[in-house]
Amino acid sequence: MNIGICAPSAPAVGTPEDTAKLESGLAVLRSLGFKLTLAPHCEQIIDYRSATIADRVADLHRLYSDRNIEAIMAAGGGRVVSQLLSTLDFDLIKNNPKPLVGFSDISLLQNAIWALTGIASIHGPLAKHLSDNNEQTKISLQTVLARQQQTMPTEQFGQFLKGDCMTGRLLGGNLQSISTLLGTSYLPDFSDAIFLLEEVGEHISSIDRMLTQFKNAGVWNRINGVVIGHLEKIKTDYRGTNRDVWEMIADHFAGCNFPLLRTELFGHDTPTQLSFTIGGNFTADKSAVTWQ
């Protein structure tokens, strides 16, 4: 399989450490048997952007148009992939269906692609960080790229915080990134969906506000469940007081009629980064978790 590598948000390089991480990640992909095609601006840097909007869009269009490329993988995350939405040719993407792999800011683009084209993407590792991930991450990525089902005992996957079973179409990703789609034409239909959620570096009050924004937008009235991944470096102090983030989450969802499932197997700075299909089916009960 030939995978196209791009940097649609933040630069993948910029420091010697960044460059070394990217090279190590690409080496991991090659060791798994993948051929790689780097987009022209994959290793460019402007500031907090890897390249101009036009150049980042051109890279994506090039990779989607290339019939020799079977999947696309983001080198890293960032905060500015939303800049591309109004310029991207979603018809071109629809006519050249292939999965986009990544997470963090990339999940915004994955959900927008699903909303406008129905093309599934893969919420999975970023190329730059693959060398930090474990063997389970690599096996999961290979499995989902082969379009095979993945199953894991629930006790190994995580634990139910509320309820004991859920099934639906998997959508979502990084909470802050997906929240920026609210009120736009790029927001997918969350009816009967399982909402995937992870976050990094936010204050607990910001997470509370974003969850409330989804509630006020009516999203929680339509979904079948929430899968909460790793919450990394969440700040909980406020004027000398602290509140546990999981207590806040439990309080927020207390009045909702869907289950909550917690896992540490995806998110920022986790050794295991399982790959899930955005737009794919997800089922969990007390014995097993299955997705495809």
Secondary structure as GFF3:
##gff-version 3
##sequence-region A 1 292
A	DSSP	beta_strand	2	6	.	.	.	ID=ss1
A	DSSP	alpha_helix	16	31	.	.	.	ID=ss2
A	DSSP	beta_strand	35	38	.	.	.	ID=ss3
A	DSSP	alpha_helix	53	65	.	.	.	ID=ss4
A	DSSP	beta_strand	71	74	.	.	.	ID=ss5
A	DSSP	three_ten_helix	81	84	.	.	.	ID=ss6
A	DSSP	alpha_helix	90	95	.	.	.	ID=ss7
A	DSSP	beta_strand	100	102	.	.	.	ID=ss8
A	DSSP	alpha_helix	106	117	.	.	.	ID=ss9
A	DSSP	beta_strand	121	123	.	.	.	ID=ss10
A	DSSP	three_ten_helix	127	132	.	.	.	ID=ss11
A	DSSP	alpha_helix	135	145	.	.	.	ID=ss12
A	DSSP	beta_strand	150	153	.	.	.	ID=ss13
A	DSSP	alpha_helix	154	157	.	.	.	ID=ss14
A	DSSP	beta_strand	158	162	.	.	.	ID=ss15
A	DSSP	beta_strand	166	174	.	.	.	ID=ss16
A	DSSP	alpha_helix	175	179	.	.	.	ID=ss17
A	DSSP	beta_strand	193	200	.	.	.	ID=ss18
A	DSSP	alpha_helix	204	216	.	.	.	ID=ss19
A	DSSP	three_ten_helix	219	221	.	.	.	ID=ss20
A	DSSP	beta_strand	225	232	.	.	.	ID=ss21
A	DSSP	beta_strand	237	238	.	.	.	ID=ss22
A	DSSP	beta_strand	241	242	.	.	.	ID=ss23
A	DSSP	alpha_helix	245	252	.	.	.	ID=ss24
A	DSSP	beta_strand	260	263	.	.	.	ID=ss25
A	DSSP	beta_strand	276	278	.	.	.	ID=ss26
A	DSSP	beta_strand	281	284	.	.	.	ID=ss27
A	DSSP	beta_strand	288	291	.	.	.	ID=ss28
###
